[in-house]
Amino acid sequence: MTTAQADTGRTVTTNIPARLDRLPWSRWHWTIVIGLGTVWILDGLEVTVVGNIASRLSEPGSGLSISSGQVTGIAAALYVAGACLGALFWGRLTDKWGRKKLFMITLAVYLAATALTAVSFDSWWFFLFRFLTGFGIGGEYAAINSAIDELIPAQYRGRVDLMINGSFWLGAVGGSLLSIVALNT
């Protein structure tokens, strides 16, 4: 049994987490794994592509007056800072608005910021959109890992956590392959 403090100051006792842990593996669980893993794949793909094309972004005529060091240094640091702040900001709102709603909102922020990064017309816009991309994915990190903890039965949780979080590397491989095409002159 789990005991929690309700907003009213009363103690609430429940056995729901234990009941969820006893559920058999089902198609619904596979849906969760595929849905959450897809976001990690997108993150791996996007981060790898940006890192791999950094040298092309710094070439004259690329549209940005930026050095490859700024892409892999400043922009990467802003991405990580955005992810940390995003996890804190969105994680707090998840408790208020619900995980599913925040998962969709943060995915939209992440995808929109990623698309805007691609059409940046100045280095400062590029830096801003990298921060916002990180901000969106930070919310995804918080939502994904708490969903694993709450929705996956205990006996499968470790393996599922590894599968979902490890899917980042599938995206990294895809990003590397896509970079070969993008960098082929």
C-alpha positions as CSV (number, residue, x, y, z in Angstrom):
1,M,0.0,0.0,0.0
2,T,1.1,3.5,-0.7
3,T,0.4,6.4,1.6
4,A,0.2,10.0,0.3
5,Q,-0.7,13.4,1.7
6,A,-3.7,14.8,0.0
7,D,-4.2,18.6,-0.6
8,T,-6.8,18.6,2.3
9,G,-4.2,17.4,4.8
10,R,-5.7,13.9,5.0
11,T,-3.7,10.8,4.6
12,V,-4.8,8.7,1.6
13,T,-3.9,5.0,1.4
14,T,-4.0,3.2,-1.9
15,N,-2.9,-0.1,-3.5
16,I,-3.2,1.1,-7.1
17,P,0.6,1.1,-7.7
18,A,0.8,-2.5,-6.6
19,R,-2.2,-3.4,-8.8
20,L,-0.5,-1.8,-11.8
21,D,2.7,-3.7,-11.1
22,R,0.7,-7.0,-11.3
23,L,-0.7,-6.3,-14.7
24,P,0.4,-8.6,-17.5
25,W,2.4,-7.2,-20.5
26,S,0.0,-6.2,-23.2
27,R,-0.3,-4.4,-26.5
28,W,-1.0,-1.2,-24.7
29,H,2.4,-1.4,-23.1
30,W,4.0,-1.8,-26.5
31,T,2.2,1.3,-27.6
32,I,3.7,3.2,-24.7
33,V,7.2,1.9,-25.5
34,I,6.9,2.8,-29.2
35,G,5.4,6.3,-28.5
36,L,8.0,7.2,-25.9
37,G,10.9,5.7,-27.8
38,T,10.0,7.7,-30.9
39,V,10.7,10.9,-29.1
40,W,14.1,9.7,-28.1
41,I,14.8,8.6,-31.6
42,L,13.9,12.1,-32.9
43,D,16.2,13.7,-30.2
44,G,19.1,11.5,-31.2
45,L,18.5,12.2,-34.9
46,E,18.2,16.0,-34.5
47,V,21.2,16.4,-32.1
48,T,23.4,14.3,-34.4
49,V,22.4,16.2,-37.5
50,V,23.1,19.6,-36.0
51,G,26.5,18.5,-34.6
52,N,27.5,16.9,-37.9
53,I,26.6,19.8,-40.1
54,A,28.2,22.4,-37.9
55,S,31.1,22.8,-40.3
56,R,28.7,23.5,-43.2
57,L,26.8,26.1,-41.2
58,S,30.0,28.1,-40.7
59,E,30.9,28.2,-44.4
60,P,30.5,31.5,-46.3
61,G,27.2,31.7,-48.0
62,S,25.4,29.4,-45.5
63,G,23.2,32.2,-44.3
64,L,24.6,32.3,-40.8
65,S,27.7,34.2,-39.6
66,I,28.6,31.5,-37.2
67,S,31.7,29.4,-36.5
68,S,31.6,25.7,-36.1
69,G,32.9,26.2,-32.6
70,Q,29.9,28.3,-31.8
71,V,27.6,25.6,-33.1
72,T,29.2,22.8,-31.1
73,G,30.0,25.1,-28.1
74,I,27.5,27.9,-27.5
75,A,24.5,26.3,-29.3
76,A,25.1,22.9,-27.6
77,A,25.4,24.5,-24.2
78,L,22.2,26.5,-24.8
79,Y,20.5,23.2,-25.8
80,V,21.6,21.5,-22.6
81,A,20.6,24.6,-20.5
82,G,17.2,24.6,-22.2
83,A,16.8,20.9,-21.5
84,C,17.6,21.4,-17.8
85,L,15.3,24.4,-17.4
86,G,12.6,22.7,-19.5
87,A,12.6,19.6,-17.3
88,L,12.1,21.7,-14.2
89,F,9.5,24.0,-15.8
90,W,7.5,21.4,-17.6
91,G,7.9,18.8,-14.9
92,R,6.2,21.1,-12.5
93,L,3.3,21.8,-14.9
94,T,2.9,18.1,-15.5
95,D,1.6,17.6,-12.0
96,K,-1.0,20.4,-12.6
97,W,-2.1,19.8,-16.2
98,G,-1.5,16.1,-16.6
99,R,1.2,14.1,-18.3
100,K,-0.5,13.4,-21.6
101,K,-1.3,17.1,-22.2
102,L,2.2,18.2,-21.3
103,F,3.8,15.4,-23.4
104,M,1.9,16.7,-26.5
105,I,2.7,20.4,-25.6
106,T,6.4,19.8,-25.1
107,L,6.6,17.7,-28.2
108,A,5.0,20.6,-30.2
109,V,7.5,23.0,-28.6
110,Y,10.4,20.7,-29.5
111,L,9.3,20.1,-33.1
112,A,8.5,23.8,-33.8
113,A,11.8,24.9,-32.3
114,T,13.7,22.3,-34.3
115,A,12.0,23.5,-37.5
116,L,12.7,27.1,-36.7
117,T,16.4,26.2,-36.1
118,A,16.5,25.0,-39.7
119,V,15.3,28.4,-41.0
120,S,17.4,30.6,-38.7
121,F,18.5,33.8,-40.5
122,D,20.9,35.0,-37.9
123,S,23.2,33.4,-35.4
124,W,21.2,34.8,-32.4
125,W,18.0,33.3,-33.8
126,F,19.9,30.0,-34.2
127,F,21.0,30.1,-30.5
128,L,17.5,31.0,-29.3
129,F,15.9,28.2,-31.3
130,R,18.6,25.7,-30.0
131,F,17.7,26.8,-26.4
132,L,14.0,26.4,-27.2
133,T,14.6,23.0,-28.7
134,G,16.3,21.9,-25.5
135,F,13.5,23.5,-23.5
136,G,11.0,21.3,-25.3
137,I,13.0,18.1,-25.1
138,G,13.6,18.8,-21.4
139,G,9.9,18.5,-20.8
140,E,9.9,15.3,-22.8
141,Y,12.6,13.8,-20.6
142,A,10.6,14.5,-17.5
143,A,7.4,13.1,-19.0
144,I,9.0,10.0,-20.5
145,N,10.8,8.8,-17.5
146,S,7.9,9.4,-15.1
147,A,5.6,7.6,-17.5
148,I,7.9,4.6,-17.5
149,D,7.9,4.6,-13.7
150,E,4.2,4.8,-13.5
151,L,2.9,2.9,-16.5
152,I,5.2,-0.1,-16.9
153,P,4.9,-3.0,-14.5
154,A,7.8,-3.4,-12.0
155,Q,9.1,-6.7,-13.4
156,Y,9.6,-5.1,-16.9
157,R,10.5,-1.5,-15.9
158,G,14.3,-1.8,-16.1
159,R,14.3,-3.4,-19.5
160,V,11.7,-1.0,-20.8
161,D,13.7,2.0,-19.5
162,L,16.8,0.7,-21.2
163,M,14.9,0.2,-24.5
164,I,13.2,3.6,-24.5
165,N,16.2,5.6,-23.4
166,G,18.5,3.5,-25.6
167,S,16.5,4.3,-28.6
168,F,18.2,7.7,-28.7
169,W,21.1,5.9,-30.3
170,L,18.9,4.6,-33.2
171,G,18.2,8.3,-33.9
172,A,21.9,9.1,-33.7
173,V,22.6,6.4,-36.3
174,G,19.8,7.8,-38.5
175,G,21.2,11.3,-38.0
176,S,24.6,10.2,-39.1
177,L,23.2,8.5,-42.2
178,L,21.1,11.6,-43.0
179,S,24.2,13.8,-42.5
180,I,26.1,11.8,-45.2
181,V,23.3,12.8,-47.6
182,A,23.2,16.4,-46.3
183,L,26.9,16.9,-46.5
184,N,27.4,15.3,-49.9
185,T,28.4,18.1,-52.3
